[in-house]
């Protein structure tokens, strides 16, 4: 059993990093399934519905790491933590993992291979990309309801101009990653 694994939200200033793992049926193809970043929000939601209908219970799982965990261990290690949580929730356990990207912290007892731009080349990873992105977007909309001043309904926690301006005006909140720099360093002149 092969599982694709991907994440969403590594480069954000706020919210969790979310990962998904998907057991992929051999030979399965879904028209239009590709890297979630290449699709509209509506297309991602449609594909998620298709995947939820197609895949048996336990064949897809979500894992995430909180802003506090990101700050404690750094974003790369928190990404691995989220991925491991998603993999651990798969039923049955996969025999091999296809990881989007160029590095991964080995999951005990399961072989893996890293694939740069794998979310556009392997449907198993594309499916994980869809689950991770849609789940993270849903979480950020929940956060937006609590903290509307940051515009997470539009920027999903990424460092947009509007998000940075809101941080200037309102400061940070409990959803923000304290270890991330959101403001460019001030240029210092020694005269």
Protein Blocks (a to p, Z undefined) as FASTA:
>chain_A
ZZddddehklpcgdcdddddddddehiacehiacfklpcfklmmmmmmmmmmmpcghiac
cddddfklmmmnojklmmmmmmmmmmmmpccddfbdcdedjbdcddehiacdddehklmm
pmklmmmmmmmmmmmmmmmmmmmmmmmmnopmmnnopacfklmmmmmmnopafkbcfkbc
fbdcdddddZZ
